[in-house]
Amino acid sequence: MEETLRILVVDDDEVDRMKVRRALTQAGVCMELSEVGDGNDALSALRNSTYDCVFLDYRLPDQDGLTLIQKLRSSEIKVPLVVLTSQGDEQIAVELMKAGATDYLSKSRVCSETLAQVLRHAIRVHRAEMQTALVNQQLRETNEQLIRKNQELESQRQQIQLQNFKLLEASRLKSQFLATMSHELRTPMNAIIGFSQILLRPKFGQLTHQQTDMVERILNNGKHLLMLLNEVLDFSKLEGGRLELKPELFDLTKVINIAVAEMRSLAEAKKLSLLVQTDLQNPLVFNDSVRVRQILVNLLSNAIKFTESGRIWVEVKEISKNRIAIAVRDTGIGIAPRDFKHIFEAFRQVDQSITRKYPGTGLGLAIIDSLVRMMGGKIILESQLGVGSMFKIEIPRQLSLPTANDNGSTFHMDGHEIVCSAQNPHQSPFHFSKVSMGFPNLKL
């Protein structure tokens, strides 16, 4: 069904109005036509009703077309305006279109075909303009919303940044506090351990069985507490970037045997067998022996702690020319897959309750992970609930040192020696033999 158009003709000449009416009728335009004779009546009609198009005579008795167009625009009345001009008024028509008219048509050219074409074009242009204006308005509103959102996000970002600064400062103060307290507590704890050991020596007098038992408890608990303090101190150093590796040439087999011997009494107390399987063609490594031993002791301590029966064994083998793997396996309680991603987090234990069966700071694995990463290695976990766990570390045989020392030198292993190559082309390489490093009996 054809749309019915509401059309207003503004012209003080009855003949001209009739001419427009007849042309639209002949063109077959479905319409409701209204007619007024001056500008004031036109303003009143447009304020009270909505029209699809207005045919406006430029020369009205009370005002000209330009003035009427300006009044319509200032009143926010938006309607397609087709200005009807007399012969020779084309330049005026251009000015009217600049003021806001949609189109113009000379009265001499008014006919059914031309008028209908101008009408359709004016309505189409006007609707396109209205659609564009609506889209632009929506874009402006959306842009304003985005600006407000960006301002809110920026405010939130600044708040988050401020909170991050506060958290970093709190973390720094926490680490500093832990380091200070751990350091201060180690002094009296070492005294307690030392005096306990003195009391247990026969030359200082015989103790009764009950007294010996109590002093041994003091000694063992003191050592345990000292171990916890050392863990906290090491973690605070790692977190603050103050812990440095001190590489040296050492016999890895010897270090592993010392660590295993240190933990054997704990394993025997729980009736656990502790085995070592070593497959190294060359046991000589250039790494931090203290930290390697610490890693192994922590892994063995965990294995013993979480194993009630069965066995624990250490496997050492070469992966490649400059890569060594140390694995600690147990037949303990195991770890659920969902806890794998949390197991190396600081202060995190699978059982976080205060009534948990297995004590500890929750720092051991976090320290191990950090140390292994510092060495340029990696740690691998395999575990199954109720079956057991395997922690395997892979570390380089030769620890990478900073590329430049005081003299700009670098190190590499060469058979029986560690070779220091100077960056200065005028300086000759020098060597540390296994004898000079304190390992004359090593088989390489």
Beta strands, then each sheet from edge to edge (+ up, - down):
strand 1: 5-10
strand 2: 31-36
strand 3: 53-57
strand 4: 81-85
strand 5: 103-106
strand 6: 248-251
strand 7: 273-279
strand 8: 284-287
strand 9: 311-320
strand 10: 323-330
strand 11: 378-384
strand 12: 388-396
strand 13: 409-414
strand 14: 417-422
strand 15: 430-433
sheet 1: 2+ 1+ 3+ 4+ 5+
sheet 2: 6+ 8-
sheet 3: 7+ 9+ 10- 12+ 11-
sheet 4: 13+ 14- 15+
end
